[in-house]
Amino acid sequence: MTETFYKLFNTLPAYMAAIEIPIIAVIVYIVLRMLHGTRGAGVFKGLVFFFTILAILLSVIISYFQLEQVSFFLRGFLTTPALALMILFQPELRRGLIRLGRAPLIRSLWGRESVVEQVAEAAVQLAKMKIGAIIALQRDVGLDDFIEGGTQMDAEVTSTLLMTIFWPNTPLSDGAVVINNERIAAAACLFPLSENPDIDKRLGTRHRAAIGLTEDTDAVCVVVSEETGIVSLTVGGQIMRSFDKDALIGRLRHLMSAGKAPADSGNSA
């Protein structure tokens, strides 16, 4: 920062100053946002103010008296405090980076895989306990009608929350969960039952509802049977059964990235 102020007051043209000052301001703003709500935020603000005033004063003095050796010394000397600040604010910077990773822009790049993994983990754990569940992942066709008919949540997708929702004899356990835009949009949603006569008669209401939804929309549904503990996947009105965690993650990733993709013939009921 100090070296930049030297340039601003000594050698850089005016138009370069107009470029560098906003860049510095953006960097400071990003760091402050990362530290927001931590104990280190106030300290960092004080340090920024102190070093900014110091940099301006030193740059004016060095420029006026042409103190080139002092300028060279300060450029090397101020590197050490920068490293010390990184160590001093290590906990705050770590929490800030975690918060940055949860930002919508970053989640839009990486959140889809995270959601898929959380859904697969919940499905496998529920299957082990033979707790029934149906989880619909919206793709291109909106599921607003079903979301409005359920209990709206707008919550982060985690395996723990999904398992809690479907825990037996709780208010939200009956019905389906709808995931939209990497968030749990609603729970206790009701889907139309498929009237396809070719569906295996052993499949219950939960599976017929998942098939029915995917007949009318391009959504993908994960279904856990409470009778058998089998994890199934429905898409395009077709059902695929007997998924383990890795297979489910792989298939969901493919379907969610492909958009409107026809159901594969493998594992079909």
Phi and psi in degrees as GROMACS dihedral restraints (atoms count N, CA, C in turn):
[ dihedral_restraints ]
;  ai    aj    ak    al  type     phi  dphi    fc
    3     4     5     6     1   -61.6    20    10
    4     5     6     7     1   -44.1    20    10
    6     7     8     9     1   -63.4    20    10
    7     8     9    10     1   -35.7    20    10
    9    10    11    12     1   -63.2    20    10
   10    11    12    13     1   -42.3    20    10
   12    13    14    15     1   -65.4    20    10
   13    14    15    16     1   -34.3    20    10
   15    16    17    18     1   -57.9    20    10
   16    17    18    19     1   -45.9    20    10
   18    19    20    21     1   -64.5    20    10
   19    20    21    22     1   -41.7    20    10
   21    22    23    24     1   -60.9    20    10
   22    23    24    25     1   -38.3    20    10
   24    25    26    27     1   -93.8    20    10
   25    26    27    28     1    -3.8    20    10
   27    28    29    30     1  -123.6    20    10
   28    29    30    31     1   -57.8    20    10
   30    31    32    33     1  -117.3    20    10
   31    32    33    34     1   -25.5    20    10
   33    34    35    36     1   -76.4    20    10
   34    35    36    37     1   141.9    20    10
   36    37    38    39     1   -64.6    20    10
   37    38    39    40     1   163.3    20    10
   39    40    41    42     1   -62.4    20    10
   40    41    42    43     1   -36.7    20    10
   42    43    44    45     1   -69.5    20    10
   43    44    45    46     1   -29.0    20    10
   45    46    47    48     1   -68.9    20    10
   46    47    48    49     1   -36.7    20    10
   48    49    50    51     1   -62.9    20    10
   49    50    51    52     1   -37.9    20    10
   51    52    53    54     1   -66.5    20    10
   52    53    54    55     1   -22.6    20    10
   54    55    56    57     1   -86.6    20    10
   55    56    57    58     1   -44.5    20    10
   57    58    59    60     1   -73.8    20    10
   58    59    60    61     1   -35.7    20    10
   60    61    62    63     1   -61.5    20    10
   61    62    63    64     1   -47.0    20    10
   63    64    65    66     1   -62.2    20    10
   64    65    66    67     1   -34.8    20    10
   66    67    68    69     1   -63.1    20    10
   67    68    69    70     1   -44.9    20    10
   69    70    71    72     1   -61.4    20    10
   70    71    72    73     1   -43.0    20    10
   72    73    74    75     1   -62.1    20    10
   73    74    75    76     1   -40.2    20    10
   75    76    77    78     1   -65.7    20    10
   76    77    78    79     1   -41.7    20    10
   78    79    80    81     1   -61.6    20    10
   79    80    81    82     1   -46.1    20    10
   81    82    83    84     1   -62.5    20    10
   82    83    84    85     1   -41.2    20    10
   84    85    86    87     1   -62.6    20    10
   85    86    87    88     1   -42.6    20    10
   87    88    89    90     1   -62.6    20    10
   88    89    90    91     1   -43.7    20    10
   90    91    92    93     1   -63.6    20    10
   91    92    93    94     1   -42.5    20    10
   93    94    95    96     1   -63.5    20    10
   94    95    96    97     1   -37.8    20    10
   96    97    98    99     1   -66.0    20    10
   97    98    99   100     1   -37.3    20    10
   99   100   101   102     1   -65.7    20    10
  100   101   102   103     1   -35.0    20    10
  102   103   104   105     1   -90.8    20    10
  103   104   105   106     1    -2.9    20    10
  105   106   107   108     1   -58.2    20    10
  106   107   108   109     1   131.1    20    10
  108   109   110   111     1    86.8    20    10
  109   110   111   112     1     1.2    20    10
  111   112   113   114     1  -105.3    20    10
  112   113   114   115     1   163.6    20    10
  114   115   116   117     1   -66.4    20    10
  115   116   117   118     1   -25.9    20    10
  117   118   119   120     1   -78.6    20    10
  118   119   120   121     1    -9.8    20    10
  120   121   122   123     1   -62.4    20    10
  121   122   123   124     1   -46.7    20    10
  123   124   125   126     1   -64.8    20    10
  124   125   126   127     1   -39.6    20    10
  126   127   128   129     1   -63.8    20    10
  127   128   129   130     1   -43.3    20    10
  129   130   131   132     1   -62.7    20    10
  130   131   132   133     1   -41.5    20    10
  132   133   134   135     1   -59.9    20    10
  133   134   135   136     1   -43.5    20    10
  135   136   137   138     1   -63.2    20    10
  136   137   138   139     1   -41.0    20    10
  138   139   140   141     1   -66.7    20    10
  139   140   141   142     1   -40.3    20    10
  141   142   143   144     1   -61.2    20    10
  142   143   144   145     1   -44.9    20    10
  144   145   146   147     1   -62.7    20    10
  145   146   147   148     1   -45.2    20    10
  147   148   149   150     1   -62.5    20    10
  148   149   150   151     1   -49.5    20    10
  150   151   152   153     1   -71.1    20    10
  151   152   153   154     1   -28.0    20    10
  153   154   155   156     1   -66.2    20    10
  154   155   156   157     1   -48.6    20    10
  156   157   158   159     1   -62.4    20    10
  157   158   159   160     1   -42.7    20    10
  159   160   161   162     1   -62.5    20    10
  160   161   162   163     1   -42.0    20    10
  162   163   164   165     1   -63.6    20    10
  163   164   165   166     1   -41.2    20    10
  165   166   167   168     1   -63.6    20    10
  166   167   168   169     1   -46.9    20    10
  168   169   170   171     1   -61.7    20    10
  169   170   171   172     1   -47.1    20    10
  171   172   173   174     1   -64.6    20    10
  172   173   174   175     1   -39.5    20    10
  174   175   176   177     1   -64.5    20    10
  175   176   177   178     1   -38.3    20    10
  177   178   179   180     1   -67.0    20    10
  178   179   180   181     1   -45.7    20    10
  180   181   182   183     1   -64.0    20    10
  181   182   183   184     1   -47.6    20    10
  183   184   185   186     1   -64.5    20    10
  184   185   186   187     1   -39.4    20    10
  186   187   188   189     1   -67.5    20    10
  187   188   189   190     1   -39.9    20    10
  189   190   191   192     1   -69.3    20    10
  190   191   192   193     1   -42.5    20    10
  192   193   194   195     1   -96.7    20    10
  193   194   195   196     1     2.0    20    10
  195   196   197   198     1    55.6    20    10
  196   197   198   199     1    48.8    20    10
  198   199   200   201     1   -88.8    20    10
  199   200   201   202     1    77.0    20    10
  201   202   203   204     1   -67.5    20    10
  202   203   204   205     1   -39.6    20    10
  204   205   206   207     1   -66.7    20    10
  205   206   207   208     1   -39.4    20    10
  207   208   209   210     1   -63.6    20    10
  208   209   210   211     1   -39.5    20    10
  210   211   212   213     1   -61.6    20    10
  211   212   213   214     1   -44.4    20    10
  213   214   215   216     1   -62.8    20    10
  214   215   216   217     1   -42.0    20    10
  216   217   218   219     1   -63.6    20    10
  217   218   219   220     1   -44.4    20    10
  219   220   221   222     1   -66.3    20    10
  220   221   222   223     1   -36.2    20    10
  222   223   224   225     1   -61.2    20    10
  223   224   225   226     1   -39.1    20    10
  225   226   227   228     1   -77.7    20    10
  226   227   228   229     1   -36.3    20    10
  228   229   230   231     1   -68.0    20    10
  229   230   231   232     1   -37.3    20    10
  231   232   233   234     1   -76.7    20    10
  232   233   234   235     1    -6.0    20    10
  234   235   236   237     1   -68.9    20    10
  235   236   237   238     1   -36.3    20    10
  237   238   239   240     1   -64.3    20    10
  238   239   240   241     1   -47.9    20    10
  240   241   242   243     1   -58.9    20    10
  241   242   243   244     1   -32.1    20    10
  243   244   245   246     1   -64.1    20    10
  244   245   246   247     1   -43.0    20    10
  246   247   248   249     1   -67.1    20    10
  247   248   249   250     1   -38.1    20    10
  249   250   251   252     1   -63.5    20    10
  250   251   252   253     1   -38.7    20    10
  252   253   254   255     1   -64.9    20    10
  253   254   255   256     1   -37.3    20    10
  255   256   257   258     1   -63.6    20    10
  256   257   258   259     1   -38.5    20    10
  258   259   260   261     1   -71.6    20    10
  259   260   261   262     1   -41.7    20    10
  261   262   263   264     1   -62.4    20    10
  262   263   264   265     1   -40.6    20    10
  264   265   266   267     1   -98.6    20    10
  265   266   267   268     1    21.2    20    10
  267   268   269   270     1   -55.4    20    10
  268   269   270   271     1   -47.4    20    10
  270   271   272   273     1   -62.4    20    10
  271   272   273   274     1   -41.7    20    10
  273   274   275   276     1   -67.9    20    10
  274   275   276   277     1   -40.2    20    10
  276   277   278   279     1   -65.3    20    10
  277   278   279   280     1   -37.2    20    10
  279   280   281   282     1   -63.7    20    10
  280   281   282   283     1   -47.2    20    10
  282   283   284   285     1   -64.4    20    10
  283   284   285   286     1   -36.1    20    10
  285   286   287   288     1   -65.0    20    10
  286   287   288   289     1   -40.1    20    10
  288   289   290   291     1   -66.8    20    10
  289   290   291   292     1   -37.8    20    10
  291   292   293   294     1   -62.5    20    10
  292   293   294   295     1   -43.7    20    10
  294   295   296   297     1   -63.8    20    10
  295   296   297   298     1   -39.1    20    10
  297   298   299   300     1   -64.1    20    10
  298   299   300   301     1   -38.5    20    10
  300   301   302   303     1   -65.6    20    10
  301   302   303   304     1   -22.7    20    10
  303   304   305   306     1   -91.5    20    10
  304   305   306   307     1     0.5    20    10
  306   307   308   309     1   -64.4    20    10
  307   308   309   310     1   149.6    20    10
  309   310   311   312     1   -55.7    20    10
  310   311   312   313     1   -38.4    20    10
  312   313   314   315     1   -64.8    20    10
  313   314   315   316     1   -43.8    20    10
  315   316   317   318     1   -69.6    20    10
  316   317   318   319     1   -41.6    20    10
  318   319   320   321     1   -63.8    20    10
  319   320   321   322     1   -30.2    20    10
  321   322   323   324     1   -66.8    20    10
  322   323   324   325     1   -24.2    20    10
  324   325   326   327     1   -85.7    20    10
  325   326   327   328     1   -36.7    20    10
  327   328   329   330     1  -119.9    20    10
  328   329   330   331     1   -11.1    20    10
  330   331   332   333     1   -65.8    20    10
  331   332   333   334     1   -28.2    20    10
  333   334   335   336     1   -60.8    20    10
  334   335   336   337     1   -47.7    20    10
  336   337   338   339     1   -62.8    20    10
  337   338   339   340     1   -39.5    20    10
  339   340   341   342     1   -62.6    20    10
  340   341   342   343     1   -43.2    20    10
  342   343   344   345     1   -63.7    20    10
  343   344   345   346     1   -43.9    20    10
  345   346   347   348     1   -59.1    20    10
  346   347   348   349     1   -44.2    20    10
  348   349   350   351     1   -65.7    20    10
  349   350   351   352     1   -39.0    20    10
  351   352   353   354     1   -66.3    20    10
  352   353   354   355     1   -41.0    20    10
  354   355   356   357     1   -64.3    20    10
  355   356   357   358     1   -44.4    20    10
  357   358   359   360     1   -64.4    20    10
  358   359   360   361     1   -41.8    20    10
  360   361   362   363     1   -62.2    20    10
  361   362   363   364     1   -44.5    20    10
  363   364   365   366     1   -62.7    20    10
  364   365   366   367     1   -43.5    20    10
  366   367   368   369     1   -62.1    20    10
  367   368   369   370     1   -43.8    20    10
  369   370   371   372     1   -65.7    20    10
  370   371   372   373     1   -42.4    20    10
  372   373   374   375     1   -66.7    20    10
  373   374   375   376     1   -41.0    20    10
  375   376   377   378     1   -64.6    20    10
  376   377   378   379     1   -37.2    20    10
  378   379   380   381     1   -63.9    20    10
  379   380   381   382     1   -39.0    20    10
  381   382   383   384     1   -62.0    20    10
  382   383   384   385     1   -34.2    20    10
  384   385   386   387     1   -92.6    20    10
  385   386   387   388     1     0.0    20    10
  387   388   389   390     1    54.5    20    10
  388   389   390   391     1    51.5    20    10
  390   391   392   393     1  -108.6    20    10
  391   392   393   394     1   121.8    20    10
  393   394   395   396     1   -68.7    20    10
  394   395   396   397     1   147.3    20    10
  396   397   398   399     1  -159.4    20    10
  397   398   399   400     1   153.4    20    10
  399   400   401   402     1  -141.9    20    10
  400   401   402   403     1   122.8    20    10
  402   403   404   405     1  -125.8    20    10
  403   404   405   406     1   120.8    20    10
  405   406   407   408     1  -105.0    20    10
  406   407   408   409     1   131.0    20    10
  408   409   410   411     1  -108.7    20    10
  409   410   411   412     1   117.3    20    10
  411   412   413   414     1   -72.8    20    10
  412   413   414   415     1   141.3    20    10
  414   415   416   417     1  -115.4    20    10
  415   416   417   418     1  -114.2    20    10
  417   418   419   420     1   -81.9    20    10
  418   419   420   421     1   -38.6    20    10
  420   421   422   423     1   -81.7    20    10
  421   422   423   424     1   126.5    20    10
  423   424   425   426     1   -67.4    20    10
  424   425   426   427     1   148.5    20    10
  426   427   428   429     1  -115.7    20    10
  427   428   429   430     1    30.9    20    10
  429   430   431   432     1   -59.4    20    10
  430   431   432   433     1   -38.5    20    10
  432   433   434   435     1   -61.3    20    10
  433   434   435   436     1   -39.4    20    10
  435   436   437   438     1   -75.2    20    10
  436   437   438   439     1   -35.7    20    10
  438   439   440   441     1   -64.1    20    10
  439   440   441   442     1   -44.2    20    10
  441   442   443   444     1   -65.5    20    10
  442   443   444   445     1   -27.0    20    10
  444   445   446   447     1   -81.9    20    10
  445   446   447   448     1   -11.4    20    10
  447   448   449   450     1  -102.5    20    10
  448   449   450   451     1  -163.8    20    10
  450   451   452   453     1   -95.0    20    10
  451   452   453   454     1   109.7    20    10
  453   454   455   456     1   -71.8    20    10
  454   455   456   457     1   140.3    20    10
  456   457   458   459     1  -127.5    20    10
  457   458   459   460     1   -51.3    20    10
  459   460   461   462     1    55.2    20    10
  460   461   462   463     1    60.8    20    10
  462   463   464   465     1  -121.3    20    10
  463   464   465   466     1   158.3    20    10
  465   466   467   468     1   -66.6    20    10
  466   467   468   469     1   141.8    20    10
  468   469   470   471     1   -82.0    20    10
  469   470   471   472     1   112.0    20    10
  471   472   473   474     1  -133.6    20    10
  472   473   474   475     1   150.6    20    10
  474   475   476   477     1   -63.5    20    10
  475   476   477   478     1   -35.4    20    10
  477   478   479   480     1   -62.7    20    10
  478   479   480   481     1   -45.2    20    10
  480   481   482   483     1   -66.4    20    10
  481   482   483   484     1   -41.6    20    10
  483   484   485   486     1   -61.9    20    10
  484   485   486   487     1   -42.0    20    10
  486   487   488   489     1   -65.6    20    10
  487   488   489   490     1   -37.4    20    10
  489   490   491   492     1   -65.2    20    10
  490   491   492   493     1   -40.6    20    10
  492   493   494   495     1   -60.0    20    10
  493   494   495   496     1   -42.1    20    10
  495   496   497   498     1   -91.1    20    10
  496   497   498   499     1     4.9    20    10
  498   499   500   501     1   -60.5    20    10
  499   500   501   502     1   133.3    20    10
  501   502   503   504     1   -57.8    20    10
  502   503   504   505     1   147.4    20    10
  504   505   506   507     1    64.7    20    10
  505   506   507   508     1    26.0    20    10
  507   508   509   510     1  -107.2    20    10
  508   509   510   511     1   157.9    20    10
  510   511   512   513     1   -57.5    20    10
  511   512   513   514     1   -29.1    20    10
  513   514   515   516     1  -100.1    20    10
  514   515   516   517     1     0.7    20    10
  516   517   518   519     1   -70.7    20    10
  517   518   519   520     1   -27.2    20    10
  519   520   521   522     1   -86.1    20    10
  520   521   522   523     1   126.9    20    10
  522   523   524   525     1   110.5    20    10
  523   524   525   526     1  -168.9    20    10
  525   526   527   528     1  -118.4    20    10
  526   527   528   529     1   159.3    20    10
  528   529   530   531     1  -100.6    20    10
  529   530   531   532     1   138.1    20    10
  531   532   533   534     1  -114.2    20    10
  532   533   534   535     1   126.5    20    10
  534   535   536   537     1  -108.1    20    10
  535   536   537   538     1   127.1    20    10
  537   538   539   540     1  -140.8    20    10
  538   539   540   541     1   134.6    20    10
  540   541   542   543     1    54.0    20    10
  541   542   543   544     1    43.6    20    10
  543   544   545   546     1    63.3    20    10
  544   545   546   547     1    22.0    20    10
  546   547   548   549     1  -132.5    20    10
  547   548   549   550     1   152.4    20    10
  549   550   551   552     1   -76.9    20    10
  550   551   552   553     1   106.0    20    10
  552   553   554   555     1   -76.4    20    10
  553   554   555   556     1   -39.8    20    10
  555   556   557   558     1  -162.9    20    10
  556   557   558   559     1   159.6    20    10
  558   559   560   561     1  -127.7    20    10
  559   560   561   562     1   170.9    20    10
  561   562   563   564     1    57.5    20    10
  562   563   564   565     1    38.1    20    10
  564   565   566   567     1   -88.1    20    10
  565   566   567   568     1   147.5    20    10
  567   568   569   570     1  -109.8    20    10
  568   569   570   571     1   131.3    20    10
  570   571   572   573     1  -110.6    20    10
  571   572   573   574     1   154.0    20    10
  573   574   575   576     1   -70.9    20    10
  574   575   576   577     1   140.0    20    10
  576   577   578   579     1   -78.8    20    10
  577   578   579   580     1   138.7    20    10
  579   580   581   582     1   -69.3    20    10
  580   581   582   583     1   142.1    20    10
  582   583   584   585     1  -106.7    20    10
  583   584   585   586     1    16.0    20    10
  585   586   587   588     1   -66.6    20    10
  586   587   588   589     1   118.0    20    10
  588   589   590   591     1   -71.6    20    10
  589   590   591   592     1   -13.1    20    10
  591   592   593   594     1   -86.2    20    10
  592   593   594   595     1    -3.7    20    10
  594   595   596   597     1   -67.0    20    10
  595   596   597   598     1   139.2    20    10
  597   598   599   600     1   -54.0    20    10
  598   599   600   601     1   126.8    20    10
  600   601   602   603     1   -64.2    20    10
  601   602   603   604     1   -18.6    20    10
  603   604   605   606     1   -77.0    20    10
  604   605   606   607     1   -14.5    20    10
  606   607   608   609     1   -78.7    20    10
  607   608   609   610     1   136.4    20    10
  609   610   611   612     1   -91.8    20    10
  610   611   612   613     1  -165.9    20    10
  612   613   614   615     1   -61.8    20    10
  613   614   615   616     1   -39.2    20    10
  615   616   617   618     1   -60.6    20    10
  616   617   618   619     1   -44.9    20    10
  618   619   620   621     1   -69.5    20    10
  619   620   621   622     1   -38.0    20    10
  621   622   623   624     1   -66.5    20    10
  622   623   624   625     1   -34.2    20    10
  624   625   626   627     1   -68.2    20    10
  625   626   627   628     1   -40.5    20    10
  627   628   629   630     1   -64.2    20    10
  628   629   630   631     1   -42.5    20    10
  630   631   632   633     1   -65.7    20    10
  631   632   633   634     1   -41.5    20    10
  633   634   635   636     1   -60.4    20    10
  634   635   636   637     1   -41.2    20    10
  636   637   638   639     1   -64.2    20    10
  637   638   639   640     1   -42.0    20    10
  639   640   641   642     1   -77.9    20    10
  640   641   642   643     1   -12.3    20    10
  642   643   644   645     1   -73.2    20    10
  643   644   645   646     1   -34.2    20    10
  645   646   647   648     1   -96.2    20    10
  646   647   648   649     1   -18.9    20    10
  648   649   650   651     1  -134.6    20    10
  649   650   651   652     1   175.7    20    10
  651   652   653   654     1   -97.5    20    10
  652   653   654   655     1    17.3    20    10
  654   655   656   657     1   -65.0    20    10
  655   656   657   658     1   161.6    20    10
  657   658   659   660     1  -115.1    20    10
  658   659   660   661     1   132.0    20    10
  660   661   662   663     1  -119.5    20    10
  661   662   663   664     1   134.9    20    10
  663   664   665   666     1  -104.2    20    10
  664   665   666   667     1   128.7    20    10
  666   667   668   669     1  -124.7    20    10
  667   668   669   670     1   134.5    20    10
  669   670   671   672     1  -115.9    20    10
  670   671   672   673     1   126.3    20    10
  672   673   674   675     1   -85.6    20    10
  673   674   675   676     1   128.4    20    10
  675   676   677   678     1   -79.0    20    10
  676   677   678   679     1   -17.7    20    10
  678   679   680   681     1   -81.8    20    10
  679   680   681   682     1   -44.2    20    10
  681   682   683   684     1  -110.6    20    10
  682   683   684   685     1   -17.8    20    10
  684   685   686   687     1    74.6    20    10
  685   686   687   688     1    14.5    20    10
  687   688   689   690     1   -82.4    20    10
  688   689   690   691     1   135.6    20    10
  690   691   692   693     1   -95.6    20    10
  691   692   693   694     1   124.7    20    10
  693   694   695   696     1  -120.8    20    10
  694   695   696   697     1   164.1    20    10
  696   697   698   699     1  -134.9    20    10
  697   698   699   700     1   131.0    20    10
  699   700   701   702     1  -118.9    20    10
  700   701   702   703     1   139.2    20    10
  702   703   704   705     1  -159.2    20    10
  703   704   705   706     1   137.6    20    10
  705   706   707   708     1    61.3    20    10
  706   707   708   709     1    29.4    20    10
  708   709   710   711     1    78.0    20    10
  709   710   711   712     1     6.8    20    10
  711   712   713   714     1  -114.4    20    10
  712   713   714   715     1   151.9    20    10
  714   715   716   717     1  -119.6    20    10
  715   716   717   718     1   136.4    20    10
  717   718   719   720     1  -120.1    20    10
  718   719   720   721     1   136.8    20    10
  720   721   722   723     1  -124.2    20    10
  721   722   723   724     1   168.9    20    10
  723   724   725   726     1    63.0    20    10
  724   725   726   727     1    60.8    20    10
  726   727   728   729     1   -99.7    20    10
  727   728   729   730     1   137.8    20    10
  729   730   731   732     1   -93.3    20    10
  730   731   732   733     1  -178.4    20    10
  732   733   734   735     1   -63.2    20    10
  733   734   735   736     1   -48.7    20    10
  735   736   737   738     1   -64.7    20    10
  736   737   738   739     1   -42.7    20    10
  738   739   740   741     1   -64.5    20    10
  739   740   741   742     1   -38.8    20    10
  741   742   743   744     1   -66.5    20    10
  742   743   744   745     1   -43.2    20    10
  744   745   746   747     1   -60.4    20    10
  745   746   747   748     1   -45.7    20    10
  747   748   749   750     1   -61.6    20    10
  748   749   750   751     1   -44.4    20    10
  750   751   752   753     1   -68.5    20    10
  751   752   753   754     1   -41.6    20    10
  753   754   755   756     1   -64.1    20    10
  754   755   756   757     1   -42.5    20    10
  756   757   758   759     1   -58.8    20    10
  757   758   759   760     1   -43.2    20    10
  759   760   761   762     1   -63.9    20    10
  760   761   762   763     1   -46.7    20    10
  762   763   764   765     1   -67.6    20    10
  763   764   765   766     1   -41.0    20    10
  765   766   767   768     1   -71.8    20    10
  766   767   768   769     1   -27.5    20    10
  768   769   770   771     1   -86.1    20    10
  769   770   771   772     1   -23.8    20    10
  771   772   773   774     1   -85.7    20    10
  772   773   774   775     1   -14.7    20    10
  774   775   776   777     1    71.4    20    10
  775   776   777   778     1  -127.9    20    10
  777   778   779   780     1   -79.2    20    10
  778   779   780   781     1    90.7    20    10
  780   781   782   783     1  -116.5    20    10
  781   782   783   784     1   140.0    20    10
  783   784   785   786     1   -68.4    20    10
  784   785   786   787     1   151.0    20    10
  786   787   788   789     1   -66.8    20    10
  787   788   789   790     1   140.4    20    10
  789   790   791   792     1   -73.2    20    10
  790   791   792   793     1   153.6    20    10
  792   793   794   795     1   -77.3    20    10
  793   794   795   796     1   -22.4    20    10
  795   796   797   798     1   -67.4    20    10
  796   797   798   799     1   142.4    20    10
  798   799   800   801     1    66.5    20    10
  799   800   801   802     1    12.8    20    10
  801   802   803   804     1   -71.8    20    10
  802   803   804   805     1   146.0    20    10
